[in-house]
């Protein structure tokens, strides 16, 4: 096996494994030892280090490997482009009013809160944003290096969302259970039109900018620019 691919697989395992370990079984003892701020610092450094290793291993591999299928068809690119738009909308929407983000005040009023915007789609919009981003890239670039890197991110996002529910149940009790009863782990795609015109406008504008930059950063026209550039 290619040593660069071995390094990428090892980095992916380290990236996912340290996230799960530090978010769950090691979290309580580390917080007791380091304090909340110290734990957050160590968690961030480990996450950045393992992610940096994964990206370094990814770029060290040949850009054009043997694909698992033909990812160049127009149909696949259309599907991947739509997935990336939805992924970006979910991610942007998750940055505001998200009770899953670290905040000691997150439980306040959560039991009575009604889901709106992206939270009508899923209570884990950020995680699903990462997962759909990963899927869109695997569809159009099904090489070993993309499958490993994007697969690690997608796996961490979806399994991490499930484990996050368990952690929040322990930390927030009935407040989180009440939130779970009004929201869904799986995306309710029918709710996407209702996330807000403003959010969709920001998403489309940012998506056009990101996919344009993709031409210069990844040397591949993506999104709308694939057809008009």
C-alpha positions in Angstrom: 0.0 0.0 0.0 1.2 3.5 -0.8 2.9 5.0 2.3 1.1 8.3 1.8 -2.2 6.5 1.8 -1.2 4.6 5.0 -0.4 8.0 6.6 -3.7 9.4 5.5 -5.6 6.5 6.9 -3.7 6.7 10.2 -4.4 10.5 10.3 -8.1 9.9 9.7 -8.2 7.3 12.5 -6.4 9.7 14.8 -8.6 12.6 13.9 -11.8 10.7 14.5 -10.6 8.7 17.5 -9.2 11.6 19.5 -12.5 13.5 18.9 -14.6 10.7 20.2 -12.2 9.9 23.1 -11.9 13.5 24.3 -15.6 14.3 23.8 -16.9 11.3 25.7 -14.9 8.8 27.9 -11.9 11.2 28.6 -13.9 14.4 28.8 -14.9 14.3 32.5 -11.5 13.2 33.9 -9.7 15.8 31.7 -12.0 18.6 32.8 -11.4 17.6 36.4 -7.7 17.7 35.9 -7.3 20.7 33.5 -10.4 22.7 34.2 -12.9 23.7 31.6 -10.7 26.2 29.9 -7.6 23.9 30.0 -9.6 21.1 28.5 -10.9 23.3 25.7 -7.4 24.4 24.9 -6.0 20.8 24.8 -9.1 19.6 22.8 -8.5 22.4 20.2 -4.8 21.7 19.9 -5.3 17.9 19.4 -8.0 18.5 16.9 -5.9 21.0 14.9 -2.9 18.7 15.0 -4.7 15.6 13.8 -6.6 17.6 11.2 -3.4 19.2 10.0 -1.8 15.8 9.7 -4.8 14.5 7.7 -4.7 17.5 5.3 -0.9 17.2 4.9 -1.2 13.5 4.1 -4.0 14.3 1.7 -2.1 16.8 -0.3 1.0 14.6 -0.3 -0.9 12.0 -2.4 -1.1 12.3 -6.2 -4.0 14.6 -7.2 -5.4 12.1 -9.7 -5.7 8.6 -8.4 -7.7 5.7 -9.7 -11.4 6.5 -9.2 -13.9 4.0 -7.8 -16.4 5.2 -10.3 -16.8 7.9 -13.0 -17.4 11.0 -11.0 -17.3 13.3 -14.0 -20.9 12.8 -15.3 -23.1 15.8 -15.4 -25.8 14.1 -13.3 -23.3 13.4 -10.5 -22.0 17.0 -10.5 -25.6 18.4 -10.4 -26.4 16.2 -7.4 -23.1 17.1 -5.7 -23.6 20.8 -6.3 -27.1 20.7 -4.8 -25.8 18.8 -1.8 -23.1 21.3 -1.2 -25.6 24.2 -1.3 -27.8 22.4 1.3 -24.7 21.6 3.4 -23.6 25.3 3.4 -27.1 26.5 4.3 -27.2 24.0 7.3 -23.8 25.0 8.4 -24.4 28.8 8.3 -27.8 28.4 10.0 -26.2 26.3 12.8 -24.0 29.2 13.9 -26.9 31.1 15.5 -29.2 29.8 18.3 -27.7 26.3 18.3 -28.1 24.7 21.7 -25.6 22.0 20.8 -22.7 24.5 20.8 -20.8 24.9 24.0 -22.6 27.5 26.1 -23.4 27.2 29.8 -26.7 29.1 29.1 -27.8 26.7 26.4 -30.3 24.8 28.6 -32.1 28.0 29.6 -35.5 28.0 28.1 -34.7 25.1 25.8 -37.6 22.9 27.0 -40.0 25.6 25.8 -38.2 26.6 22.7 -39.8 25.8 19.3 -37.4 24.8 16.5 -37.1 27.3 13.7 -35.0 27.9 10.6 -32.5 25.0 10.1 -33.5 23.4 13.4 -36.8 22.5 11.7 -34.7 20.4 9.3 -32.5 18.7 12.0 -31.3 19.4 15.5 -27.7 18.8 14.1 -27.5 21.1 11.2 -23.7 21.7 11.6 -23.0 18.0 11.6 -25.2 17.3 8.7 -23.6 20.2 6.9 -20.2 18.5 7.2 -21.6 15.1 6.2 -23.3 16.4 3.1 -20.1 18.3 2.2 -18.2 15.1 2.5 -20.7 13.1 0.4 -20.7 15.7 -2.4 -16.9 15.5 -2.6 -16.9 11.7 -2.6 -19.4 11.6 -5.4 -17.4 13.7 -7.8 -13.9 12.7 -6.7 -14.1 9.0 -5.7 -10.4 8.5 -5.3 -8.7 6.8 -2.3 -7.5 10.1 -0.8 -10.9 11.8 -1.1 -12.8 8.8 0.2 -10.5 8.6 3.3 -10.5 12.3 4.1 -14.1 13.1 3.4 -15.2 9.8 4.8 -13.5 10.5 8.1 -15.2 13.9 8.3 -18.6 12.5 7.4 -18.3 9.6 9.8 -17.2 11.9 12.6 -20.1 14.2 11.9 -22.9 11.6 11.9 -21.7 9.3 14.6 -20.6 12.4 16.6 -24.1 13.8 16.3 -25.6 10.7 17.8 -23.1 10.6 20.6 -23.7 14.3 21.2 -27.3 13.6 21.9 -26.3 11.2 24.7 -23.8 13.7 26.1 -26.4 16.5 26.1 -28.9 14.2 27.7 -26.4 13.7 30.6 -25.4 17.4 30.8 -28.8 19.1 30.2 -31.3 16.4 31.2 -35.0 17.1 30.5 -34.2 20.3 28.6 -32.4 18.3 25.9 -34.9 15.5 25.9 -37.7 18.0 25.3 -35.6 19.5 22.4 -35.1 16.0 21.0 -38.9 15.4 21.1 -39.5 18.5 18.8 -36.6 18.0 16.4 -35.1 15.2 14.3 -31.7 13.6 14.0 -32.4 12.8 10.3 -32.9 15.8 8.0 -36.5 16.6 7.2 -35.8 17.8 3.6 -39.3 19.1 3.2 -38.5 21.8 5.8 -35.6 23.2 3.7 -37.7 25.9 1.9 -38.7 27.3 5.3 -35.3 28.0 6.7 -35.6 31.7 5.6 -35.1 33.7 2.4 -32.2 35.7 4.0 -30.3 32.5 4.9 -30.8 31.2 1.4 -29.5 34.5 -0.1 -26.4 34.5 2.0 -25.8 30.8 1.3 -26.1 31.2 -2.5 -23.8 34.2 -2.5 -21.2 32.5 -0.3 -21.5 29.2 -2.3 -20.8 31.1 -5.5 -17.7 32.7 -3.9 -16.4 29.4 -2.5 -16.9 27.4 -5.7 -15.2 30.2 -7.7 -12.2 30.0 -5.3 -12.3 26.3 -5.8 -11.0 26.8 -9.4 -7.8 28.4 -8.0 -7.4 26.4 -4.8 -8.2 22.9 -6.1 -7.7 23.5 -9.8 -11.2 22.1 -10.5 -14.2 24.2 -11.6 -17.0 23.4 -9.1 -20.6 24.3 -8.8 -22.1 26.7 -11.4 -18.6 27.6 -12.6 -18.2 24.0 -14.0 -20.7 25.0 -16.7 -20.0 28.8 -17.1 -16.3 29.2 -16.5 
